[in-house]
Amino acid sequence: MPLTTTGELITRAARLRTAVAAFNIITLEHVEAVVAGAETAGAPVVLQVSQNAVKFRNGHLRPLARAAVAAAEQAAVPVALHLDHVQSDALLRRAPDAGFSSVMYDAARLPYAENLAVTHAAADWAHARGLWIEAELGQIGGKDGRPPLDAHAPGARTDPAEARDFLARTGVDALAVAVGSTHAMTTRTAALDHVLLKRLAAELAVPLVLHGSSGVPDDELVRAVEGGIGKVNVGTALNTALTRAVREHLGRHPQAVDPRTYLAAGRTAMADEVARIVRVLGRVGA
């Protein structure tokens, strides 16, 4: 079916009181696995390309983006394309022509005033071109001389009052909030601050996004969506599934040299993990 937009999927999820699963992709096998897993679970999905993934692809955005668009057009479920953790204005400006309907502009590392200024400028630029824009806000530093904490550094928490100010002054469409998840977790042991999440959901008038969801146990994910999360970002869980399957295959077949054999095993493992996570989110309101 035609490529859909992230904004449409988020709006639909809000109406159904659930969340959209968004998966970071690095290789063609990631793309195929996410689409296959979403089709198995019968739910829409967002394909995400991060700035780090673009760097890995030698700075080229279009090859992976075009593969994602082609996969979306052949998918049996709605698929959107999102440019994730953009810190470069030059990369931001490449998004529309590459097929992206949304971007996550990441300036949370900057002092608050600078974060406001550059995010506001990015939002104005994105909205003028029909892009849906997400930003993030962690724990603002500077009050005692400390730098700001990344939104998903251990211990970071988003303050509701600061978040209200941030949204009012930037005009972004969604906010990734710091409530206890951490990027790149390989164990599913994160404990979320559900009290804070409910406060944020009650006080903020935009969809909330949970980054670092690979480290969040199933029941915590369900509670997070029930508490107001509208988009759930997953990356490391796919890489863990891929790597484990490849290692197991090569362990059983140490003489294997055809990459199709072990990449097929990895792709299947990722697709299974996508379907599992999408089904977990589907438990909300069921």
C-alpha positions as CSV (number, residue, x, y, z in Angstrom):
1,M,0.0,0.0,0.0
2,P,1.2,3.6,-0.4
3,L,3.6,5.0,2.2
4,T,1.6,6.6,5.0
5,T,2.7,9.4,7.4
6,T,3.9,9.2,11.0
7,G,1.3,11.9,11.9
8,E,-1.5,9.8,10.6
9,L,-0.4,6.7,12.5
10,I,0.0,8.6,15.7
11,T,-3.5,10.2,15.3
12,R,-5.0,6.8,14.6
13,A,-3.2,5.3,17.7
14,A,-4.5,8.1,19.9
15,R,-8.0,7.5,18.7
16,L,-7.6,3.8,19.6
17,R,-5.9,4.6,22.8
18,T,-2.8,2.6,21.9
19,A,0.7,3.4,20.6
20,V,2.6,3.0,17.3
21,A,5.7,0.9,17.4
22,A,8.7,2.6,15.6
23,F,11.8,0.5,14.8
24,N,15.2,1.7,13.9
25,I,16.6,0.2,10.7
26,I,20.2,-0.1,9.6
27,T,20.3,-2.7,6.9
28,L,17.9,-4.0,4.2
29,E,17.4,-7.0,6.5
30,H,16.1,-4.6,9.2
31,V,13.7,-3.1,6.7
32,E,12.3,-6.4,5.5
33,A,12.1,-7.8,9.1
34,V,10.1,-4.8,10.5
35,V,7.6,-5.0,7.6
36,A,7.3,-8.8,7.9
37,G,6.8,-8.6,11.7
38,A,4.2,-5.8,11.4
39,E,2.3,-7.9,8.8
40,T,2.4,-10.9,11.0
41,A,0.9,-8.9,13.9
42,G,-1.5,-7.0,11.6
43,A,-0.6,-3.6,12.7
44,P,1.0,-0.4,11.3
45,V,4.6,0.5,12.0
46,V,7.1,3.2,11.6
47,L,10.5,2.6,10.0
48,Q,13.2,4.9,11.5
49,V,16.5,5.9,10.1
50,S,18.8,7.6,12.7
51,Q,21.6,10.0,12.0
52,N,24.0,7.3,13.3
53,A,22.6,4.9,10.7
54,V,23.2,7.5,8.0
55,K,26.7,7.9,9.2
56,F,27.2,4.1,9.0
57,R,25.9,4.2,5.4
58,N,28.8,6.5,4.5
59,G,26.6,9.6,4.9
60,H,24.2,8.5,2.2
61,L,20.5,8.8,3.2
62,R,18.7,7.9,0.1
63,P,19.7,4.2,-0.5
64,L,18.2,3.0,2.8
65,A,15.3,5.4,2.6
66,R,14.4,4.3,-0.9
67,A,14.6,0.6,0.2
68,A,12.2,1.5,3.1
69,V,9.8,3.3,0.8
70,A,9.8,0.4,-1.7
71,A,9.1,-2.1,1.2
72,A,6.3,0.1,2.5
73,E,4.7,0.2,-0.9
74,Q,4.6,-3.6,-1.0
75,A,3.5,-4.0,2.6
76,A,0.1,-5.3,3.6
77,V,0.0,-2.8,6.6
78,P,0.5,0.9,6.7
79,V,4.1,1.9,7.0
80,A,5.6,5.4,7.7
81,L,9.2,6.6,7.4
82,H,10.8,8.7,10.2
83,L,14.3,10.4,10.4
84,D,15.5,9.8,14.0
85,H,17.8,11.7,16.3
86,V,18.8,14.4,13.8
87,Q,21.4,16.8,15.1
88,S,22.5,18.2,11.8
89,D,20.5,20.8,10.0
90,A,22.0,19.7,6.8
91,L,20.5,16.2,7.3
92,L,17.2,17.6,8.4
93,R,16.9,19.4,5.1
94,R,17.4,16.2,3.1
95,A,14.4,14.5,4.8
96,P,11.5,15.6,2.5
97,D,13.1,14.6,-0.8
98,A,14.0,11.2,0.6
99,G,10.5,10.2,1.5
100,F,10.3,11.0,5.2
101,S,7.1,12.3,6.6
102,S,8.5,13.1,10.1
103,V,11.8,13.9,11.9
104,M,13.0,13.8,15.4
105,Y,15.2,16.8,16.0
106,D,17.6,16.2,18.8
107,A,18.9,19.2,20.6
108,A,18.5,18.0,24.1
109,R,22.3,18.0,24.7
110,L,22.3,21.8,24.4
111,P,21.7,24.4,27.1
112,Y,17.9,25.0,27.4
113,A,17.8,28.4,25.7
114,E,19.8,27.1,22.8
115,N,17.7,24.0,22.6
116,L,14.6,26.2,22.4
117,A,16.0,28.4,19.6
118,V,17.3,25.6,17.3
119,T,14.3,23.4,17.9
120,H,11.9,26.2,17.2
121,A,13.7,27.0,13.9
122,A,13.7,23.3,13.0
123,A,10.0,23.1,13.7
124,D,9.2,26.1,11.5
125,W,11.3,24.7,8.7
126,A,9.7,21.3,9.0
127,H,6.1,22.5,9.2
128,A,6.6,24.7,6.1
129,R,7.3,21.5,4.2
130,G,4.6,19.3,5.7
131,L,6.8,17.4,8.1
132,W,5.7,16.2,11.5
133,I,8.4,17.0,14.1
134,E,9.3,15.3,17.4
135,A,11.8,16.7,19.9
136,E,13.0,15.5,23.3
137,L,13.6,17.1,26.7
138,G,15.5,15.5,29.5
139,Q,16.7,17.2,32.7
140,I,17.7,20.7,32.1
141,G,21.1,21.6,33.5
142,G,22.6,25.0,34.3
143,K,20.9,25.7,37.7
144,D,24.0,24.6,39.6
145,G,26.5,24.7,36.8
146,R,25.8,21.3,35.4
147,P,25.3,20.6,31.7
148,P,21.9,19.3,30.6
149,L,21.3,15.5,30.9
150,D,20.5,13.6,27.7
151,A,16.8,12.8,27.9
152,H,17.6,9.1,28.3
153,A,20.7,9.2,30.4
154,P,20.3,7.2,33.6
155,G,18.5,9.4,36.2
156,A,17.2,12.0,33.8
157,R,13.6,13.0,34.2
158,T,11.5,15.5,32.2
159,D,9.9,18.2,34.3
160,P,6.3,18.9,33.4
161,A,6.6,22.7,33.8
162,E,9.7,22.9,31.7
163,A,8.0,20.6,29.1
164,R,5.0,22.9,28.9
165,D,7.3,25.9,28.3
166,F,9.3,24.0,25.7
167,L,6.2,23.0,23.7
168,A,4.7,26.4,23.8
169,R,8.0,28.0,22.6
170,T,9.0,25.5,19.9
171,G,5.7,24.3,18.4
172,V,6.8,20.7,18.0
173,D,4.2,18.0,17.3
174,A,5.4,15.3,19.8
175,L,7.8,15.1,22.7
176,A,10.1,12.3,23.8
177,V,10.1,12.3,27.6
178,A,12.6,11.0,30.1
179,V,10.8,8.7,32.5
180,G,13.3,6.0,33.2
181,S,14.2,4.3,29.9
182,T,17.8,4.3,28.6
183,H,19.2,3.9,25.1
184,A,21.1,0.8,24.1
185,M,19.9,-1.5,27.0
186,T,20.5,-5.2,26.3
187,T,18.6,-6.3,29.4
188,R,14.9,-5.6,29.9
189,T,15.2,-4.3,33.4
190,A,14.1,-0.6,33.1
191,A,11.6,0.6,35.7
192,L,9.6,3.6,34.4
193,D,8.3,6.5,36.5
194,H,4.6,6.0,35.8
195,V,3.6,8.7,38.3
196,L,5.6,11.3,36.3
197,L,4.4,9.9,33.0
198,K,0.7,10.4,34.0
199,R,1.5,14.0,35.1
200,L,3.2,14.7,31.7
201,A,0.3,13.1,29.8
202,A,-2.2,15.2,31.8
203,E,-0.4,18.5,31.3
204,L,1.0,18.2,27.8
205,A,-1.2,18.5,24.7
206,V,1.0,16.5,22.3
207,P,1.7,12.8,21.8
208,L,4.5,11.5,24.1
209,V,7.2,9.2,22.9
210,L,9.2,6.6,24.7
211,H,12.8,6.2,23.5
212,G,15.0,3.3,24.7
213,S,12.1,0.9,24.8
214,S,14.3,-2.2,24.2
215,G,15.2,-2.2,27.9
216,V,11.6,-2.0,29.1
217,P,9.7,-5.2,30.2
218,D,6.4,-6.0,28.5
219,D,4.2,-5.1,31.5
220,E,6.0,-1.8,31.8
221,L,5.5,-1.0,28.2
222,V,1.8,-1.8,28.5
223,R,1.5,0.5,31.5
224,A,3.4,3.2,29.7
225,V,1.0,3.2,26.8
226,E,-1.9,3.1,29.2
227,G,-0.3,6.1,30.9
228,G,0.0,8.2,27.8
229,I,2.8,7.1,25.5
230,G,1.8,7.3,21.9
231,K,4.9,6.2,20.1
232,V,7.3,3.4,21.3
233,N,10.9,3.5,19.8
234,V,12.8,0.2,19.6
235,G,16.3,-0.3,18.2
236,T,18.6,-2.4,20.3
237,A,16.2,-5.3,20.6
238,L,16.3,-5.9,16.9
239,N,20.1,-5.8,16.9
240,T,20.2,-8.2,19.8
241,A,17.9,-10.6,18.0
242,L,19.9,-10.3,14.7
243,T,23.3,-10.8,16.4
244,R,22.1,-13.8,18.5
245,A,20.7,-15.6,15.5
246,V,23.8,-15.0,13.3
247,R,26.1,-16.2,16.1
248,E,23.9,-19.3,16.7
249,H,23.8,-20.1,12.9
250,L,27.6,-19.7,12.5
251,G,28.1,-21.8,15.7
252,R,26.2,-24.6,14.1
253,H,27.7,-24.1,10.7
254,P,31.3,-22.8,11.3
255,Q,32.2,-23.4,7.6
256,A,29.4,-21.2,6.3
257,V,30.5,-18.4,4.0
258,D,27.2,-17.5,2.1
259,P,25.9,-14.5,4.0
260,R,22.3,-15.3,2.8
261,T,22.2,-18.2,5.2
262,Y,23.0,-16.4,8.4
263,L,21.4,-13.1,7.4
264,A,18.2,-15.0,6.7
265,A,18.3,-16.4,10.2
266,G,18.9,-12.9,11.6
267,R,16.1,-11.4,9.5
268,T,13.7,-14.0,10.8
269,A,14.7,-13.4,14.4
270,M,14.2,-9.7,14.0
271,A,10.8,-10.2,12.4
272,D,9.7,-12.4,15.3
273,E,10.8,-9.7,17.8
274,V,8.9,-7.0,15.9
275,A,5.7,-9.1,15.9
276,R,6.1,-9.8,19.6
277,I,6.5,-6.1,20.5
278,V,3.7,-5.0,18.3
279,R,1.4,-7.6,19.9
280,V,2.5,-6.5,23.4
281,L,1.3,-2.9,22.5
282,G,-1.9,-4.4,21.1
283,R,-2.7,-5.7,24.6
284,V,-3.6,-2.1,25.6
285,G,-7.3,-1.7,25.6
286,A,-7.9,-5.2,24.5
